[in-house]
Amino acid sequence: MTEITNANLQEVSTARCISTGQLTDAVSLILAMMPIVRTIKARAGSCQMHGMSITPRHMQALMQILLVGRVTVSELADQLRLSLASISLIVSQLAIAGLLERHEDPLDHRRTVVGPGPEYDRFVVEVLGERFQPLIHALATLSSEDRETLDRLAHLLSSKLVETLDG
């Protein structure tokens, strides 16, 4: 195994047209985020609700509904960066479980609006509230200004990463 030295970092960064500072910034951020990601992944794994396995993709859709409320299926697909076919299947499965409801858009009958179903509130309290308790507690120790800054920067970093991957 090769020992990592400043010379190695310089060689890698030169080969990739990035500065050593950029590389160490990225590594530092990744190391800071690892415990967060590990905790969320461990707690946000699949669960059962009404005999249905709620997978991470289902969780992602349910959490997005928590943030935005009612939304069209197409908008949900765009927000989650999933295909329309994938999100349609996810929404159908969640509707069967009573977690989401689908309705025809009264303004455009070709569109379907998705929102919380009869079991949604129970899911939020029992699953999200319980599973994300460590993160909720950690965030509560931050000032409201720090939470807003963290949220803003996390979204900015996420959008820049998506732009880079799409670019």
Backbone as CSV, one residue per row, in Angstrom:
resi,resn,N_x,N_y,N_z,CA_x,CA_y,CA_z,C_x,C_y,C_z
1,MET,0.842,-1.174,0.000,0.000,0.000,0.000,0.892,1.243,0.000
2,THR,0.565,2.216,-0.836,1.357,3.433,-0.950,1.059,4.369,0.210
3,GLU,2.110,4.898,0.803,1.942,5.867,1.888,1.505,7.203,1.287
4,ILE,0.506,7.818,1.918,0.025,9.114,1.447,0.933,10.199,2.019
5,THR,1.531,10.962,1.138,2.394,12.069,1.554,1.951,13.321,0.816
6,ASN,2.498,14.451,1.213,2.195,15.689,0.499,2.626,15.594,-0.957
7,ALA,3.720,14.871,-1.214,4.172,14.686,-2.596,3.145,13.884,-3.389
8,ASN,2.577,12.836,-2.756,1.531,12.053,-3.425,0.317,12.930,-3.723
9,LEU,-0.083,13.732,-2.740,-1.228,14.625,-2.939,-0.960,15.587,-4.084
10,GLN,0.249,16.127,-4.126,0.611,17.060,-5.190,0.545,16.366,-6.547
11,GLU,1.038,15.128,-6.615,1.028,14.358,-7.859,-0.403,14.096,-8.326
12,VAL,-1.268,13.661,-7.412,-2.669,13.393,-7.749,-3.358,14.672,-8.190
13,SER,-3.163,15.748,-7.433,-3.852,16.990,-7.759,-3.371,17.563,-9.086
14,THR,-2.086,17.429,-9.395,-1.566,17.910,-10.669,-2.151,17.093,-11.818
15,ALA,-2.211,15.780,-11.648,-2.742,14.905,-12.696,-4.213,15.194,-12.975
16,ARG,-4.957,15.618,-11.980,-6.396,15.868,-12.129,-6.730,17.348,-12.316
17,CYS,-5.731,18.194,-12.423,-5.924,19.637,-12.598,-6.703,20.264,-11.445
18,ILE,-6.415,19.812,-10.239,-7.005,20.409,-9.046,-5.872,20.748,-8.094
19,SER,-6.103,21.726,-7.253,-5.052,22.099,-6.307,-5.069,21.158,-5.107
20,THR,-3.930,21.090,-4.433,-3.845,20.280,-3.219,-4.847,20.786,-2.191
21,GLY,-5.017,22.102,-2.113,-5.995,22.691,-1.186,-7.414,22.244,-1.494
22,GLN,-7.765,22.184,-2.789,-9.103,21.726,-3.169,-9.309,20.275,-2.762
23,LEU,-8.286,19.463,-2.972,-8.379,18.047,-2.624,-8.520,17.871,-1.116
24,THR,-7.707,18.575,-0.348,-7.806,18.434,1.111,-9.118,19.005,1.637
25,ASP,-9.646,20.070,1.005,-10.962,20.598,1.397,-12.041,19.536,1.191
26,ALA,-11.988,18.862,0.032,-12.988,17.833,-0.270,-12.877,16.666,0.707
27,VAL,-11.661,16.230,0.978,-11.457,15.113,1.908,-11.923,15.495,3.307
28,SER,-11.610,16.697,3.746,-12.037,17.161,5.070,-13.559,17.175,5.180
29,LEU,-14.231,17.667,4.136,-15.697,17.703,4.140,-16.275,16.291,4.171
30,ILE,-15.724,15.399,3.364,-16.204,14.013,3.341,-16.044,13.370,4.711
31,LEU,-14.892,13.573,5.333,-14.672,12.996,6.663,-15.639,13.577,7.692
32,ALA,-15.957,14.856,7.577,-16.915,15.471,8.499,-18.325,14.937,8.272
33,MET,-18.646,14.617,7.015,-19.996,14.163,6.684,-20.206,12.674,6.926
34,MET,-19.146,11.894,6.975,-19.289,10.437,7.096,-20.126,10.000,8.293
35,PRO,-19.900,10.524,9.498,-20.745,10.092,10.617,-22.220,10.459,10.406
36,ILE,-22.455,11.593,9.762,-23.832,12.015,9.488,-24.480,11.033,8.523
37,VAL,-23.805,10.763,7.418,-24.338,9.852,6.400,-24.518,8.453,6.975
38,ARG,-23.528,7.985,7.724,-23.607,6.649,8.327,-24.815,6.545,9.258
39,THR,-25.029,7.559,10.082,-26.161,7.557,11.012,-27.481,7.559,10.259
40,ILE,-27.587,8.415,9.257,-28.833,8.506,8.491,-29.092,7.204,7.739
41,LYS,-28.072,6.663,7.075,-28.257,5.410,6.335,-28.658,4.270,7.262
42,ALA,-28.023,4.197,8.414,-28.331,3.113,9.354,-29.754,3.225,9.879
43,ARG,-30.228,4.453,10.062,-31.551,4.649,10.642,-32.647,4.774,9.588
44,ALA,-32.285,5.093,8.351,-33.295,5.312,7.315,-33.457,4.111,6.401
45,GLY,-32.937,2.984,6.810,-33.065,1.778,6.002,-34.516,1.353,5.865
46,SER,-34.719,0.250,5.246,-36.070,-0.256,5.024,-36.792,-0.511,6.343
47,CYS,-38.093,-0.340,6.298,-38.936,-0.671,7.442,-40.240,-1.240,6.898
48,GLN,-41.038,-1.781,7.757,-42.325,-2.358,7.369,-43.452,-1.448,7.844
49,MET,-44.439,-1.264,6.997,-45.629,-0.532,7.384,-46.794,-1.146,6.627
50,HIS,-47.762,-1.628,7.341,-48.925,-2.300,6.747,-48.499,-3.441,5.834
51,GLY,-47.466,-4.179,6.253,-47.008,-5.328,5.489,-46.186,-4.979,4.268
52,MET,-45.932,-3.701,4.060,-45.153,-3.270,2.900,-43.766,-2.842,3.362
53,SER,-42.766,-3.223,2.597,-41.404,-2.803,2.898,-41.200,-1.391,2.359
54,ILE,-40.913,-0.453,3.255,-40.650,0.931,2.872,-39.139,1.050,2.657
55,THR,-38.741,1.222,1.402,-37.327,1.264,1.033,-36.793,2.699,1.100
56,PRO,-35.474,2.871,0.957,-34.928,4.231,0.940,-35.554,5.131,-0.131
57,ARG,-35.898,4.576,-1.287,-36.549,5.409,-2.317,-37.940,5.850,-1.876
58,HIS,-38.666,4.957,-1.204,-39.966,5.340,-0.657,-39.777,6.447,0.376
59,MET,-38.768,6.261,1.247,-38.472,7.252,2.290,-38.202,8.617,1.669
60,GLN,-37.424,8.617,0.593,-37.073,9.869,-0.068,-38.333,10.589,-0.559
61,ALA,-39.249,9.863,-1.160,-40.492,10.466,-1.645,-41.336,10.980,-0.482
62,LEU,-41.433,10.200,0.577,-42.226,10.608,1.739,-41.633,11.836,2.424
63,MET,-40.318,11.906,2.506,-39.676,13.076,3.117,-39.868,14.320,2.252
64,GLN,-39.834,14.155,0.934,-40.050,15.299,0.044,-41.467,15.837,0.207
65,ILE,-42.448,14.952,0.344,-43.836,15.378,0.574,-43.937,16.140,1.894
66,LEU,-43.179,15.720,2.899,-43.164,16.435,4.180,-42.718,17.881,3.974
67,LEU,-41.743,18.088,3.090,-41.224,19.435,2.849,-42.112,20.279,1.954
68,VAL,-42.660,19.684,0.897,-43.367,20.487,-0.111,-44.877,20.341,-0.080
69,GLY,-45.395,19.340,0.611,-46.844,19.129,0.623,-47.317,18.521,-0.682
70,ARG,-48.461,18.949,-1.138,-49.021,18.399,-2.382,-48.194,18.840,-3.581
71,VAL,-48.010,17.897,-4.500,-47.159,18.136,-5.659,-47.600,17.192,-6.773
72,THR,-47.355,17.561,-8.019,-47.685,16.644,-9.108,-46.636,15.540,-9.165
73,VAL,-47.007,14.438,-9.785,-46.079,13.316,-9.918,-44.841,13.760,-10.704
74,SER,-45.038,14.542,-11.752,-43.903,15.030,-12.555,-42.980,15.919,-11.736
75,GLU,-43.557,16.807,-10.933,-42.739,17.682,-10.087,-41.947,16.864,-9.066
76,LEU,-42.592,15.851,-8.500,-41.914,14.992,-7.530,-40.749,14.256,-8.190
77,ALA,-40.966,13.777,-9.403,-39.888,13.105,-10.144,-38.721,14.062,-10.369
78,ASP,-39.024,15.290,-10.766,-37.967,16.289,-10.980,-37.228,16.607,-9.685
79,GLN,-37.964,16.811,-8.613,-37.361,17.170,-7.331,-36.442,16.071,-6.813
80,LEU,-36.814,14.824,-7.058,-36.022,13.693,-6.569,-35.033,13.171,-7.607
81,ARG,-35.070,13.766,-8.802,-34.178,13.358,-9.890,-34.359,11.880,-10.231
82,LEU,-35.628,11.471,-10.307,-35.983,10.108,-10.684,-36.804,10.163,-11.962
83,SER,-36.856,9.061,-12.682,-37.670,9.017,-13.893,-39.147,9.035,-13.515
84,LEU,-39.967,9.469,-14.440,-41.409,9.504,-14.209,-41.940,8.095,-13.948
85,ALA,-41.408,7.104,-14.663,-41.841,5.715,-14.451,-41.497,5.246,-13.038
86,SER,-40.293,5.564,-12.569,-39.880,5.150,-11.217,-40.734,5.801,-10.147
87,ILE,-40.945,7.109,-10.262,-41.708,7.798,-9.218,-43.175,7.385,-9.273
88,SER,-43.687,7.097,-10.446,-45.076,6.626,-10.552,-45.257,5.303,-9.819
89,LEU,-44.299,4.405,-9.974,-44.349,3.123,-9.270,-44.257,3.340,-7.758
90,ILE,-43.343,4.184,-7.328,-43.179,4.482,-5.899,-44.459,5.070,-5.326
91,VAL,-45.040,6.032,-6.019,-46.283,6.671,-5.560,-47.408,5.648,-5.488
92,SER,-47.512,4.779,-6.480,-48.554,3.740,-6.466,-48.401,2.827,-5.259
93,GLN,-47.176,2.405,-4.986,-46.930,1.529,-3.839,-47.270,2.231,-2.524
94,LEU,-46.905,3.498,-2.411,-47.181,4.247,-1.184,-48.670,4.552,-1.033
95,ALA,-49.367,4.698,-2.144,-50.818,4.909,-2.089,-51.521,3.642,-1.606
96,ILE,-51.077,2.488,-2.057,-51.652,1.214,-1.603,-51.480,1.062,-0.099
97,ALA,-50.334,1.521,0.429,-50.063,1.436,1.872,-50.785,2.525,2.669
98,GLY,-51.463,3.444,1.972,-52.183,4.517,2.658,-51.305,5.686,3.072
99,LEU,-50.060,5.684,2.618,-49.136,6.755,3.001,-49.268,7.985,2.113
100,LEU,-49.668,7.784,0.871,-49.905,8.895,-0.047,-51.276,8.737,-0.680
101,GLU,-51.803,9.852,-1.143,-53.049,9.845,-1.915,-52.777,10.512,-3.253
102,ARG,-53.436,9.990,-4.288,-53.334,10.566,-5.625,-54.695,11.105,-6.021
103,HIS,-54.680,12.283,-6.612,-55.913,12.895,-7.099,-55.643,13.522,-8.461
104,GLU,-56.672,13.552,-9.278,-56.569,14.234,-10.557,-56.492,15.734,-10.295
105,ASP,-55.607,16.422,-11.001,-55.484,17.872,-10.872,-56.744,18.508,-11.462
106,PRO,-57.508,19.278,-10.665,-58.744,19.863,-11.182,-58.505,20.875,-12.301
107,LEU,-57.317,21.459,-12.364,-57.015,22.445,-13.405,-56.492,21.812,-14.687
108,ASP,-55.934,20.630,-14.580,-55.394,19.920,-15.735,-55.596,18.428,-15.488
109,HIS,-56.634,17.881,-16.082,-57.035,16.498,-15.813,-56.001,15.461,-16.253
110,ARG,-54.979,15.883,-16.977,-53.927,14.948,-17.390,-52.891,14.748,-16.289
111,ARG,-52.885,15.642,-15.313,-51.867,15.587,-14.251,-52.438,14.958,-12.989
112,THR,-51.564,14.295,-12.248,-51.938,13.682,-10.972,-51.215,14.415,-9.850
113,VAL,-51.993,14.804,-8.834,-51.439,15.473,-7.658,-51.298,14.439,-6.549
114,VAL,-50.169,14.484,-5.861,-49.867,13.546,-4.784,-49.753,14.328,-3.486
115,GLY,-50.283,13.745,-2.418,-50.172,14.368,-1.105,-50.249,13.322,-0.018
116,PRO,-50.172,13.765,1.230,-50.219,12.829,2.357,-51.504,12.008,2.376
117,GLY,-51.374,10.719,2.678,-52.523,9.825,2.805,-52.924,9.674,4.261
118,PRO,-53.915,8.823,4.527,-54.435,8.675,5.890,-53.413,8.149,6.902
119,GLU,-52.409,7.412,6.467,-51.397,6.858,7.372,-50.123,7.701,7.427
120,TYR,-50.125,8.821,6.704,-48.904,9.616,6.574,-48.429,10.198,7.906
121,ASP,-49.330,10.801,8.674,-48.933,11.420,9.948,-48.322,10.393,10.896
122,ARG,-48.916,9.212,10.931,-48.382,8.148,11.783,-46.971,7.771,11.349
123,PHE,-46.758,7.687,10.042,-45.432,7.383,9.502,-44.418,8.442,9.930
124,VAL,-44.792,9.713,9.801,-43.874,10.804,10.147,-43.462,10.710,11.612
125,VAL,-44.428,10.492,12.490,-44.134,10.428,13.924,-43.372,9.158,14.277
126,GLU,-43.901,8.011,13.850,-43.330,6.727,14.268,-42.015,6.386,13.579
127,VAL,-41.901,6.726,12.328,-40.711,6.318,11.582,-39.688,7.450,11.505
128,LEU,-40.069,8.562,10.892,-39.095,9.639,10.732,-38.685,10.235,12.070
129,GLY,-39.659,10.538,12.914,-39.349,11.139,14.210,-38.435,10.280,15.048
130,GLU,-38.708,8.988,15.052,-37.889,8.064,15.848,-36.520,7.831,15.220
131,ARG,-36.500,7.573,13.933,-35.244,7.223,13.264,-34.265,8.385,13.188
132,PHE,-34.786,9.588,13.071,-33.904,10.742,12.926,-33.700,11.499,14.230
133,GLN,-34.058,10.871,15.350,-33.921,11.520,16.654,-32.497,12.016,16.927
134,PRO,-31.449,11.234,16.648,-30.093,11.751,16.901,-29.776,13.012,16.085
135,LEU,-30.191,13.033,14.824,-29.959,14.207,13.983,-30.793,15.387,14.473
136,ILE,-32.049,15.122,14.822,-32.924,16.177,15.345,-32.311,16.775,16.609
137,HIS,-31.821,15.919,17.491,-31.201,16.387,18.736,-29.945,17.216,18.444
138,ALA,-29.098,16.727,17.542,-27.867,17.453,17.207,-28.187,18.815,16.602
139,LEU,-29.179,18.862,15.710,-29.569,20.139,15.105,-30.123,21.104,16.146
140,ALA,-30.822,20.569,17.141,-31.410,21.414,18.187,-30.342,22.113,19.024
141,THR,-29.132,21.581,19.028,-28.059,22.219,19.800,-27.442,23.399,19.052
142,LEU,-27.772,23.532,17.769,-27.260,24.647,16.971,-28.199,25.840,17.086
143,SER,-27.665,27.019,16.899,-28.518,28.211,16.877,-29.358,28.182,15.604
144,SER,-30.452,28.919,15.592,-31.305,28.947,14.396,-30.515,29.490,13.208
145,GLU,-29.630,30.443,13.462,-28.796,30.985,12.390,-27.859,29.910,11.835
146,ASP,-27.252,29.122,12.712,-26.369,28.041,12.261,-27.144,26.979,11.485
147,ARG,-28.363,26.639,11.939,-29.181,25.649,11.217,-29.535,26.168,9.832
148,GLU,-29.909,27.448,9.738,-30.243,28.040,8.436,-29.024,28.053,7.519
149,THR,-27.869,28.399,8.062,-26.637,28.415,7.268,-26.285,27.008,6.797
150,LEU,-26.365,26.044,7.691,-26.081,24.654,7.340,-27.025,24.172,6.243
151,ASP,-28.310,24.451,6.384,-29.301,24.044,5.388,-29.013,24.701,4.039
152,ARG,-28.749,25.998,4.063,-28.475,26.733,2.823,-27.229,26.179,2.136
153,LEU,-26.161,25.981,2.903,-24.915,25.487,2.312,-25.028,24.037,1.844
154,ALA,-25.760,23.211,2.570,-25.958,21.818,2.144,-26.715,21.773,0.821
155,HIS,-27.755,22.603,0.686,-28.502,22.645,-0.575,-27.653,23.218,-1.709
156,LEU,-26.869,24.234,-1.410,-25.988,24.813,-2.420,-24.964,23.783,-2.893
157,LEU,-24.332,23.096,-1.959,-23.352,22.067,-2.309,-24.006,20.952,-3.119
158,SER,-25.193,20.542,-2.721,-25.916,19.492,-3.440,-26.203,19.918,-4.877
159,SER,-26.685,21.144,-5.066,-27.006,21.603,-6.421,-25.745,21.743,-7.271
160,LYS,-24.648,22.199,-6.675,-23.388,22.318,-7.420,-22.848,20.939,-7.799
161,LEU,-23.008,19.974,-6.923,-22.574,18.611,-7.221,-23.391,18.034,-8.376
162,VAL,-24.702,18.258,-8.342,-25.572,17.782,-9.424,-25.185,18.450,-10.741
163,GLU,-24.939,19.761,-10.710,-24.513,20.478,-11.921,-23.226,19.880,-12.480
164,THR,-22.275,19.583,-11.604,-20.999,19.006,-12.028,-21.205,17.634,-12.662
165,LEU,-22.050,16.823,-12.045,-22.303,15.481,-12.574,-23.065,15.531,-13.891
166,ASP,-23.982,16.499,-14.028,-24.767,16.628,-15.254,-23.985,17.305,-16.378
167,GLY,-22.994,18.118,-15.983,-22.258,18.965,-16.920,-21.353,18.220,-17.795
